[in-house]
Amino acid sequence: MPGSDDDLCFEEAMFDASPEESGAVEVPLHGRVFFGALTVATLLVSAMFARVAYVNVGRGAFYAARAEANVGKEIVLPAERGAIVDAYGASLVRNEPIFSVFLNVGAFLKKDPEARLRFIDELQHILPPMAIGGDVGTIVANADLERSARILLLQGVTVETAIALKGMNDEAVVIDNDFRRDYLFGPAFAHLLGYTGMSDTERRIEGKSGLEASYDAVLRGQEGRKLMLRDAALNVLEERMSAAPLPGATLETTIDAELQQYVYERMREGLRALGRTGGAAIVLAPKTGAVLSLISLPSYDANIFTLPGKNAERAQLLNAALHPLFNRAISGLYSPGSTIKPMLGLAALREGIIDPTTSVYSAGVLELPNPYDPARPSRFLDWKAHGWVNLYSALARSSNIYFYEVGGGFGDRKGLGVARIESYWRNFGFAKKTGIDLPSEASGIFYGPEEHERRTGNPWRVGDTYNISIGQGDMMVTPLRLLSFIGAIGTGGYMKQPLLMKAVRDAEGNITESASPRDILDFSDFAKEMHEVRQGLEAAVVKDYGTAHKLADLAVTVAGKTGSAQIQNNAKVNAFFVGYAPAENPEIALLVLIEDAKEGSLNTVPIAKDVLRWYYEHRLVKSE
């Protein structure tokens, strides 16, 4: 039957059938209702387009950058830092597995401004700005966001801190595996090895001082990268290793770890017995420049900078009045005292001021006429009356009056004078750095007449020349430079660059870099003069009147020079011993310095003796 309901289509039902026929009840649509619905629809569509416009125009750059970051971003994986070993392969550091705190940059940026402020406030209650090197907002602003999708906030956290951070339950905070540098011998090696810490801009671990800083490029290794694929909600869809981290190279050093520990303990014991705190000691091989031991006291435990929860100790260390972070051996500038007399001897012999047997009488005091008050002559003291002395006995006895006359002249004897003394000082390298592979080495200082007058307001007088002739007043040198000079006298005038790096080996054990001896100064043309000066340095030990005679009963021959320099208007005395052994063919050169020594250079000789004995018994005898 045509027109059956089963064959009724949607269009037919709406337009062909009358209301009566179809059984439908028609309700007329009121005009205002239609207009209202149209208005709502228009507003909804407009709002949708406005939101799209806001996202794409108003905050388009922000969302575009965030979207790009969320789709795929690499995370930097820290590389294990390279090993540092001594000359015999003994480990000086190790890498301890730890947990570190990172900021997930994407999750942080996803937060609205108010949420970010709340997050920063909560985080900094757990990790104060002092602990992480600034407030989180500044760290993010200064960070290289192209380098990694997360930023290192703090290396190494305590269990309590980790629990508190986990309690935040915020994906912007990540606690992940890392490494902490562990310095196995603490204060004994602090000024050699240095320590690691957070870089200011890249937020990565780097060497901050010592060998850790000098060889940071080879020790740090190569960071790995892991690609994190995420959706717009920052859910991780896939993790893919882009590049595995490569461990740093092994730094083989010239350091003799057993000797270093012995020298450190012996110096500490010696200072404690004197009630003193400051000093330095250096042992090097003068033929090669290899540094076997280098001590600066007071010292510190470098682990304070790598262990978590040590903020108070770090602050105390940085503000300590005794400056334990300061490396006195290479950065300290000291008046050399009588240890400069070998240089005066070389210069005076070369200039013909004296010959080795020229005699000067030391009555214990030298008096210069005072033209302004003849009744009150200027007096320059010797440390004792020595009688007649020549070059050999003057060096052995450390006669001041002999070197007053050699340097500044007296009566009919014309001395070197300040200009020639300064010239030899500079020609022998005292004003230059040695180039040791440690940061912050200082250069020596010599204030000539013009600078002296500018600084003091007084003209240069012969008394000032007398002072510099015995290593006091307007000259200062580092202990390392002084030792390098004396060691070179023992080896014939070839001054080697002091070095701590022996070789660098990659992860496969291949040598990628090695050190070889390098001359930084050659004064071998002073062979004749050095022969005479060496006799004086040997006499200081073998002669019963020598200032270092206590070394005479050692099983190894020694040549050396003691020295005392008065400081702070003669209120204090810094004491030196510097020498080499065996005297006839030096294998080591040694310097001992004690700041504010009670009895001058006499306090340095016992320490030097014990170090030389140890070296003879543990190294020279074994090598024969």
C-alpha positions as CSV (number, residue, x, y, z in Angstrom):
1,M,0.0,0.0,0.0
2,P,1.5,3.3,-1.1
3,G,2.5,5.9,1.5
4,S,3.3,3.3,4.2
5,D,5.0,4.7,7.3
6,D,7.8,2.2,6.9
7,D,8.9,4.0,3.8
8,L,8.8,7.4,5.3
9,C,12.0,9.4,5.0
10,F,13.2,12.2,7.4
11,E,12.5,14.9,4.8
12,E,9.0,13.5,4.1
13,A,8.0,13.4,7.7
14,M,9.1,17.1,8.1
15,F,7.6,18.7,5.0
16,D,4.9,16.6,3.2
17,A,2.6,15.4,5.9
18,S,0.1,17.6,7.5
19,P,-0.1,17.8,11.3
20,E,-3.3,16.0,11.4
21,E,-2.2,13.2,9.1
22,S,1.0,12.6,10.8
23,G,-0.4,12.8,14.3
24,A,2.1,15.3,15.4
25,V,1.3,18.2,17.6
26,E,2.7,21.5,16.2
27,V,4.1,24.1,18.7
28,P,5.0,27.4,17.1
29,L,8.5,28.7,17.8
30,H,8.4,32.2,19.4
31,G,10.7,34.8,17.7
32,R,12.4,35.9,20.9
33,V,13.4,32.3,21.7
34,F,14.9,31.9,18.3
35,F,16.9,35.1,18.6
36,G,18.2,34.1,22.1
37,A,19.4,30.8,20.9
38,L,21.1,32.4,18.0
39,T,22.8,34.9,20.3
40,V,24.1,32.2,22.6
41,A,25.5,30.2,19.7
42,T,27.2,33.3,18.3
43,L,28.7,34.1,21.7
44,L,30.0,30.5,22.0
45,V,31.6,30.6,18.6
46,S,33.0,34.1,19.3
47,A,34.5,32.9,22.6
48,M,36.0,29.9,20.9
49,F,37.7,32.1,18.3
50,A,38.8,34.6,21.0
51,R,40.5,31.8,22.9
52,V,42.2,30.6,19.8
53,A,43.3,34.1,19.1
54,Y,44.6,34.5,22.7
55,V,46.5,31.3,22.5
56,N,48.0,32.1,19.1
57,V,48.5,35.8,19.5
58,G,48.4,36.9,23.2
59,R,50.5,34.1,24.5
60,G,51.5,32.5,21.3
61,A,55.2,32.6,21.9
62,F,54.9,31.1,25.3
63,Y,52.7,28.2,24.3
64,A,54.6,27.6,21.1
65,A,57.9,27.3,23.0
66,R,56.3,25.2,25.7
67,A,54.7,22.9,23.1
68,E,58.0,22.5,21.4
69,A,59.6,21.7,24.7
70,N,56.9,19.2,25.6
71,V,57.0,17.2,22.4
72,G,60.7,16.2,22.6
73,K,63.5,17.5,24.8
74,E,66.8,16.1,25.8
75,I,67.9,15.6,29.4
76,V,71.6,15.9,30.1
77,L,73.0,12.8,31.9
78,P,76.1,13.6,34.1
79,A,79.3,11.8,33.2
80,E,81.4,10.2,35.9
81,R,84.4,12.4,36.7
82,G,87.8,11.1,35.8
83,A,90.2,9.5,38.4
84,I,93.2,11.3,39.8
85,V,96.1,9.0,40.9
86,D,99.6,9.5,42.3
87,A,102.9,8.7,40.6
88,Y,102.5,5.1,41.6
89,G,98.9,4.6,40.6
90,A,97.3,5.1,44.0
91,S,93.8,6.7,43.9
92,L,93.6,10.1,45.4
93,V,89.8,10.6,44.8
94,R,86.8,8.5,44.2
95,N,83.3,9.1,42.9
96,E,80.6,8.2,45.4
97,P,77.1,7.6,44.0
98,I,74.6,10.1,45.4
99,F,71.2,11.6,44.6
100,S,70.9,15.2,43.3
101,V,68.0,17.6,42.9
102,F,67.0,18.8,39.4
103,L,64.3,21.2,38.2
104,N,62.1,19.9,35.5
105,V,61.9,23.0,33.3
106,G,58.9,22.0,31.3
107,A,56.8,21.2,34.4
108,F,57.9,24.5,36.0
109,L,57.0,26.6,33.0
110,K,53.7,24.9,32.7
111,K,52.6,26.4,36.0
112,D,50.7,29.7,35.9
113,P,52.5,32.7,37.6
114,E,50.8,32.2,40.9
115,A,51.5,28.5,41.0
116,R,55.1,29.2,40.2
117,L,55.4,31.6,43.1
118,R,53.9,29.1,45.4
119,F,56.2,26.4,44.1
120,I,59.3,28.5,44.6
121,D,58.2,29.5,48.1
122,E,57.7,25.9,49.1
123,L,60.9,24.7,47.4
124,Q,63.0,27.4,49.1
125,H,61.7,26.4,52.5
126,I,63.5,23.1,51.8
127,L,66.4,24.3,49.7
128,P,67.3,27.9,50.7
129,P,68.9,30.1,48.1
130,M,72.2,29.9,49.9
131,A,72.2,26.2,49.4
132,I,71.6,26.2,45.7
133,G,73.4,29.4,44.7
134,G,70.4,31.8,44.3
135,D,66.6,31.8,44.0
136,V,64.9,29.4,41.6
137,G,63.5,32.2,39.4
138,T,66.9,33.7,38.8
139,I,68.5,30.3,38.2
140,V,65.9,29.5,35.5
141,A,66.3,33.0,34.0
142,N,70.1,32.5,33.7
143,A,70.1,28.9,32.7
144,D,70.8,27.5,29.2
145,L,67.4,26.0,28.5
146,E,68.7,24.8,25.1
147,R,71.2,22.6,26.8
148,S,68.9,20.4,28.9
149,A,65.2,20.0,29.8
150,R,66.2,20.1,33.5
151,I,68.5,22.1,35.6
152,L,70.8,20.9,38.4
153,L,69.8,22.7,41.7
154,L,71.8,20.8,44.3
155,Q,74.4,18.0,44.1
156,G,73.9,15.6,46.9
157,V,71.0,15.8,49.3
158,T,70.5,14.4,52.8
159,V,67.9,11.7,53.4
160,E,65.8,14.3,55.3
161,T,65.9,16.8,52.4
162,A,65.0,14.1,49.9
163,I,62.0,13.0,51.9
164,A,60.9,16.7,52.2
165,L,61.2,17.2,48.5
166,K,59.3,14.0,47.7
167,G,56.6,15.3,50.0
168,M,56.0,18.2,47.7
169,N,54.6,15.7,45.2
170,D,55.4,18.0,42.3
171,E,56.7,16.8,39.0
172,A,58.8,20.0,38.7
173,V,61.2,18.5,41.3
174,V,63.3,15.5,40.2
175,I,65.7,13.5,42.4
176,D,68.0,11.5,40.2
177,N,71.3,9.6,40.3
178,D,74.6,11.5,40.3
179,F,78.2,11.4,41.6
180,R,79.9,13.2,44.5
181,R,83.7,13.7,44.6
182,D,85.2,12.0,47.6
183,Y,88.7,13.2,48.6
184,L,90.3,10.2,50.2
185,F,93.1,12.0,52.1
186,G,91.3,15.1,53.3
187,P,93.4,18.1,54.3
188,A,96.7,16.5,53.3
189,F,95.9,17.0,49.6
190,A,93.5,19.9,49.7
191,H,95.8,22.5,48.0
192,L,96.9,20.1,45.4
193,L,93.6,18.5,44.4
194,G,91.3,21.4,45.1
195,Y,87.6,20.6,44.9
196,T,84.5,20.6,42.7
197,G,81.4,22.8,42.8
198,M,78.5,24.2,40.8
199,S,79.3,26.4,37.9
200,D,77.6,29.8,38.1
201,T,75.9,29.8,34.6
202,E,75.7,26.2,33.2
203,R,74.6,24.6,36.5
204,R,77.0,21.8,36.1
205,I,79.7,20.4,38.3
206,E,83.2,21.8,37.5
207,G,86.6,22.0,39.1
208,K,86.8,25.1,41.4
209,S,90.5,25.0,42.5
210,G,93.6,22.9,42.4
211,L,94.1,20.1,39.9
212,E,90.3,19.8,39.6
213,A,90.2,23.2,38.1
214,S,93.4,23.0,36.0
215,Y,92.4,19.8,34.4
216,D,88.6,20.2,34.4
217,A,88.3,19.8,30.7
218,V,89.8,16.3,30.7
219,L,88.3,15.2,34.1
220,R,84.7,16.2,33.5
221,G,84.1,13.7,30.7
222,Q,81.4,13.9,28.1
223,E,77.8,14.3,29.2
224,G,75.2,11.9,27.9
225,R,71.8,12.8,26.5
226,K,68.4,11.1,26.8
227,L,65.5,12.2,24.6
228,M,62.2,12.5,26.5
229,L,59.1,12.4,24.2
230,R,56.0,13.8,26.0
231,D,52.5,14.8,25.2
232,A,51.0,18.2,25.9
233,A,50.2,17.2,29.5
234,L,53.9,16.4,29.9
235,N,53.3,12.6,30.2
236,V,56.4,10.7,29.1
237,L,55.5,8.8,26.0
238,E,59.0,7.4,25.2
239,E,62.6,7.6,26.5
240,R,65.4,7.2,24.1
241,M,69.1,7.3,24.8
242,S,70.7,9.8,22.3
243,A,74.2,9.5,23.6
244,A,75.6,7.5,26.6
245,P,77.8,9.6,29.0
246,L,81.5,9.0,28.6
247,P,83.6,9.0,31.8
248,G,86.4,11.6,32.2
249,A,90.0,10.8,31.6
250,T,92.4,9.6,34.3
251,L,94.9,12.2,35.5
252,E,98.2,10.6,36.4
253,T,100.2,13.0,38.7
254,T,103.8,13.3,39.8
255,I,102.6,13.4,43.4
256,D,104.1,10.8,45.8
257,A,101.1,10.1,48.0
258,E,103.1,8.5,50.9
259,L,105.6,11.4,50.9
260,Q,102.8,13.9,50.8
261,Q,101.1,12.4,53.8
262,Y,104.3,12.2,55.7
263,V,105.3,15.9,55.0
264,Y,101.8,17.0,55.9
265,E,101.8,15.3,59.3
266,R,105.4,16.3,60.0
267,M,104.6,20.0,59.2
268,R,101.4,19.8,61.3
269,E,103.3,18.3,64.2
270,G,106.1,20.9,64.0
271,L,103.7,23.8,63.9
272,R,101.7,22.5,66.8
273,A,104.8,22.1,68.9
274,L,105.7,25.8,68.2
275,G,102.1,27.0,68.8
276,R,102.0,28.2,65.2
277,T,99.5,27.7,62.4
278,G,100.9,28.9,59.1
279,G,103.5,27.3,56.8
280,A,104.3,25.6,53.6
281,A,106.5,22.7,52.4
282,I,107.5,21.7,48.8
283,V,109.4,18.7,47.5
284,L,110.3,18.6,43.8
285,A,112.7,16.8,41.5
286,P,114.9,19.6,40.2
287,K,116.1,17.6,37.1
288,T,112.6,17.2,35.8
289,G,110.4,19.7,37.6
290,A,108.1,17.0,38.9
291,V,106.4,18.1,42.1
292,L,106.5,15.2,44.6
293,S,104.8,17.0,47.5
294,L,103.2,20.4,48.1
295,I,101.8,21.4,51.5
296,S,100.1,24.6,52.7
297,L,98.9,25.1,56.3
298,P,96.4,25.7,57.7
299,S,94.6,23.3,55.4
300,Y,90.9,22.2,55.0
301,D,88.9,19.1,54.1
302,A,87.8,19.5,50.5
303,N,84.9,17.1,51.2
304,I,83.2,20.0,52.9
305,F,82.4,21.4,49.4
306,T,81.0,18.1,48.1
307,L,79.1,16.6,51.1
308,P,75.5,17.6,51.6
309,G,74.4,19.6,54.6
310,K,77.7,21.4,55.0
311,N,76.6,25.0,54.4
312,A,77.6,26.3,57.8
313,E,81.0,24.7,57.6
314,R,81.6,26.1,54.1
315,A,80.6,29.6,55.3
316,Q,83.0,29.3,58.3
317,L,85.8,28.1,56.0
318,L,85.3,31.0,53.5
319,N,85.4,33.6,56.3
320,A,88.2,32.0,58.4
321,A,90.8,34.6,59.7
322,L,93.7,32.2,59.0
323,H,92.7,31.8,55.3
324,P,93.0,28.0,55.0
325,L,91.9,28.1,51.3
326,F,94.9,30.2,50.4
327,N,97.8,28.2,48.9
328,R,100.8,29.6,50.6
329,A,103.2,27.5,48.6
330,I,102.4,29.1,45.2
331,S,100.4,32.2,46.1
332,G,102.1,33.5,49.2
333,L,104.6,36.3,48.8
334,Y,107.3,36.4,51.4
335,S,110.6,38.3,52.0
336,P,113.1,35.5,51.3
337,G,115.5,36.6,54.1
338,S,118.9,35.0,53.9
339,T,117.8,32.4,51.3
340,I,118.5,35.2,48.8
341,K,122.2,35.3,49.6
342,P,123.1,32.6,47.1
343,M,121.7,34.9,44.4
344,L,123.8,37.8,45.8
345,G,126.8,35.5,45.7
346,L,126.4,34.6,42.1
347,A,125.9,38.3,41.1
348,A,128.8,39.6,43.1
349,L,131.2,36.9,41.6
350,R,130.0,37.7,38.1
351,E,130.4,41.4,38.6
352,G,133.9,41.1,40.2
353,I,132.7,42.6,43.5
354,I,134.4,39.7,45.3
355,D,136.2,36.5,44.6
356,P,135.4,33.4,46.8
357,T,138.2,34.2,49.2
358,T,137.6,37.9,49.7
359,S,137.2,38.4,53.4
360,V,135.0,40.7,55.4
361,Y,135.1,41.2,59.1
362,S,131.8,40.8,61.0
363,A,131.9,42.3,64.5
364,G,128.2,41.8,64.8
365,V,127.3,45.3,63.8
366,L,128.0,47.7,60.9
367,E,127.8,51.4,61.6
368,L,127.2,54.0,58.9
369,P,128.0,57.7,59.6
370,N,124.9,59.8,60.1
371,P,125.6,63.2,58.4
372,Y,122.6,64.7,60.3
373,D,123.7,63.5,63.7
374,P,127.3,62.2,63.9
375,A,126.9,61.0,67.4
376,R,124.2,58.6,66.4
377,P,125.4,56.5,63.5
378,S,123.0,54.1,61.6
379,R,123.5,50.6,62.9
380,F,123.0,47.4,60.9
381,L,123.1,44.2,62.8
382,D,124.4,40.8,62.1
383,W,122.7,38.0,64.0
384,K,126.0,37.3,65.8
385,A,129.7,38.3,65.5
386,H,131.3,36.0,63.0
387,G,134.8,37.4,62.7
388,W,136.5,37.1,59.3
389,V,134.3,35.4,56.7
390,N,134.6,34.7,53.0
391,L,132.0,33.6,50.5
392,Y,131.9,30.0,51.7
393,S,131.8,30.7,55.4
394,A,129.5,33.7,54.9
395,L,126.9,31.4,53.2
396,A,127.5,28.7,55.8
397,R,127.2,31.1,58.8
398,S,124.6,33.3,57.1
399,S,126.6,36.5,57.8
400,N,124.6,39.6,57.3
401,I,127.5,42.0,57.4
402,Y,129.3,40.2,54.6
403,F,126.3,40.6,52.3
404,Y,125.6,44.2,53.4
405,E,129.0,45.0,52.0
406,V,128.6,42.8,48.9
407,G,125.2,44.4,48.2
408,G,125.5,48.0,49.3
409,G,129.2,48.5,49.7
410,F,131.1,49.9,52.7
411,G,134.1,52.2,53.0
412,D,136.4,51.6,50.0
413,R,134.4,48.5,48.9
414,K,131.9,49.2,46.2
415,G,128.8,46.9,46.3
416,L,126.4,45.8,43.7
417,G,124.0,48.6,44.3
418,V,120.2,48.4,44.0
419,A,120.0,48.6,40.2
420,R,122.2,45.6,39.7
421,I,120.6,43.6,42.4
422,E,117.2,44.3,40.8
423,S,118.5,43.3,37.4
424,Y,119.8,40.0,38.7
425,W,116.6,39.4,40.6
426,R,114.7,39.7,37.4
427,N,117.2,37.8,35.3
428,F,117.0,34.9,37.7
429,G,113.2,34.8,37.2
430,F,112.1,35.9,40.7
431,A,109.5,38.3,39.3
432,K,107.9,35.7,37.1
433,K,105.5,32.8,37.7
434,T,107.0,29.3,37.3
435,G,104.0,28.2,35.3
436,I,103.0,25.3,37.6
437,D,99.8,23.6,36.5
438,L,97.8,25.0,39.5
439,P,95.6,28.1,39.5
440,S,96.4,31.4,41.3
441,E,100.2,31.3,41.2
442,A,101.7,34.7,42.2
443,S,104.6,36.6,40.7
444,G,107.4,38.0,42.8
445,I,107.7,41.7,43.7
446,F,110.7,44.1,43.8
447,Y,110.2,47.7,44.7
448,G,113.0,49.8,43.3
449,P,113.9,53.4,44.4
450,E,111.1,55.1,42.6
451,E,108.3,52.7,43.8
452,H,109.9,52.7,47.3
453,E,109.6,56.5,47.4
454,R,106.1,56.6,46.0
455,R,105.0,54.0,48.6
456,T,106.8,55.3,51.7
457,G,107.4,59.0,50.9
458,N,111.1,58.5,51.7
459,P,114.1,58.5,49.3
460,W,116.1,55.3,48.8
461,R,119.1,55.1,51.1
462,V,122.0,52.8,51.4
463,G,120.3,51.2,54.3
464,D,117.5,50.1,52.0
465,T,120.1,48.4,49.8
466,Y,121.5,46.6,52.8
467,N,118.0,45.3,53.6
468,I,117.4,43.8,50.2
469,S,121.0,42.4,50.2
470,I,119.8,40.0,53.0
471,G,116.3,39.4,51.5
472,Q,114.3,41.9,53.6
473,G,112.3,45.0,52.8
474,D,111.3,45.7,49.2
475,M,111.4,42.2,47.7
476,M,109.0,39.3,48.0
477,V,108.9,35.9,46.3
478,T,106.8,32.7,46.3
479,P,108.2,29.6,48.1
480,L,107.9,27.7,44.8
481,R,110.0,30.2,42.8
482,L,112.6,30.3,45.6
483,L,112.9,26.5,45.6
484,S,113.1,26.3,41.8
485,F,116.0,28.7,41.9
486,I,118.0,26.9,44.6
487,G,117.2,23.5,43.0
488,A,118.6,24.9,39.7
489,I,121.9,25.8,41.3
490,G,122.2,22.2,42.3
491,T,121.6,20.9,38.8
492,G,123.9,23.3,36.9
493,G,121.6,26.2,36.2
494,Y,118.7,24.5,34.4
495,M,115.5,25.6,36.0
496,K,112.6,23.3,35.1
497,Q,108.9,24.2,35.0
498,P,107.3,22.6,38.1
499,L,104.6,20.2,36.9
500,L,102.0,18.0,38.6
501,M,100.6,16.3,35.5
502,K,102.5,13.2,34.5
503,A,100.1,11.9,31.9
504,V,96.4,11.8,30.9
505,R,94.7,8.5,29.9
506,D,91.4,8.1,28.2
507,A,88.7,5.5,29.3
508,E,90.5,2.8,27.2
509,G,93.8,3.5,28.9
510,N,95.4,5.2,26.0
511,I,97.8,8.1,26.8
512,T,96.4,11.2,25.2
513,E,98.7,13.7,26.8
514,S,102.0,13.5,28.6
515,A,104.5,15.9,30.2
516,S,108.1,16.2,29.5
517,P,110.7,18.4,31.3
518,R,110.9,22.0,30.1
519,D,113.4,24.6,30.9
520,I,111.9,27.9,32.1
521,L,115.3,29.5,32.8
522,D,118.9,28.5,31.8
523,F,121.7,30.2,33.7
524,S,124.2,27.4,33.0
525,D,126.7,30.1,31.9
526,F,127.1,30.8,35.6
527,A,128.8,27.4,36.0
528,K,132.0,28.8,37.6
529,E,130.0,31.1,40.0
530,M,127.6,28.2,40.9
531,H,130.5,25.9,41.7
532,E,131.7,28.4,44.4
533,V,128.2,29.0,45.8
534,R,127.5,25.3,46.0
535,Q,130.5,24.9,48.2
536,G,129.0,27.5,50.6
537,L,125.7,25.7,50.6
538,E,127.4,22.4,51.4
539,A,129.4,24.1,54.1
540,A,126.2,25.2,55.8
541,V,125.6,21.5,56.5
542,V,129.0,19.9,56.9
543,K,130.8,22.6,58.9
544,D,130.1,22.6,62.6
545,Y,129.4,26.4,62.4
546,G,126.9,25.9,59.6
547,T,123.3,27.0,60.3
548,A,122.1,23.7,58.9
549,H,124.7,21.5,60.6
550,K,122.0,19.3,62.2
551,L,121.6,17.7,58.8
552,A,125.2,16.5,58.7
553,D,124.5,13.1,60.2
554,L,122.0,12.1,57.6
555,A,122.9,9.1,55.4
556,V,122.5,11.4,52.3
557,T,124.6,14.5,51.6
558,V,122.7,17.8,51.7
559,A,123.3,21.3,50.5
560,G,121.1,24.1,51.8
561,K,120.4,27.5,53.1
562,T,118.5,28.8,56.1
563,G,116.8,32.1,56.2
564,S,114.8,34.4,58.5
565,A,112.8,37.4,57.4
566,Q,111.6,39.9,59.9
567,I,108.1,41.2,59.3
568,Q,105.6,43.6,60.9
569,N,108.3,46.1,62.1
570,N,110.5,43.2,63.3
571,A,107.8,41.9,65.6
572,K,107.6,38.5,63.9
573,V,110.0,36.3,61.9
574,N,109.2,34.0,59.0
575,A,111.7,31.1,58.8
576,F,113.0,29.1,55.8
577,F,115.1,26.1,54.9
578,V,115.7,25.4,51.3
579,G,118.1,22.9,49.9
580,Y,118.7,19.8,47.8
581,A,120.0,16.2,48.1
582,P,122.2,14.3,47.4
583,A,124.4,17.4,47.2
584,E,126.6,16.1,44.4
585,N,123.7,14.9,42.2
586,P,120.4,16.2,43.4
587,E,117.3,14.0,43.2
588,I,115.1,16.2,45.3
589,A,114.9,19.9,46.3
590,L,113.1,20.8,49.5
591,L,111.7,24.0,51.0
592,V,110.2,24.4,54.5
593,L,108.5,27.6,55.6
594,I,107.2,28.4,59.0
595,E,105.3,31.7,59.5
596,D,106.0,33.6,62.7
597,A,108.6,31.1,63.8
598,K,109.7,31.6,67.4
599,E,113.4,31.0,66.9
600,G,113.9,31.8,63.3
601,S,115.3,29.3,60.8
602,L,116.3,26.8,63.5
603,N,112.8,25.5,63.7
604,T,112.7,24.6,60.0
605,V,115.8,22.4,60.0
606,P,114.4,19.5,62.1
607,I,111.4,19.2,59.8
608,A,113.6,19.3,56.8
609,K,115.9,16.6,58.4
610,D,113.0,14.2,59.0
611,V,111.6,14.7,55.4
612,L,115.1,14.1,53.9
613,R,115.6,11.0,56.1
614,W,112.2,9.6,55.1
615,Y,112.9,10.2,51.4
616,Y,116.3,8.5,51.6
617,E,115.0,5.5,53.5
618,H,111.8,5.0,51.4
619,R,112.8,6.2,48.0
620,L,116.6,6.6,47.4
621,V,117.6,3.3,49.0
622,K,114.8,1.3,47.3
623,S,115.8,2.7,43.9
624,E,119.4,1.6,44.2
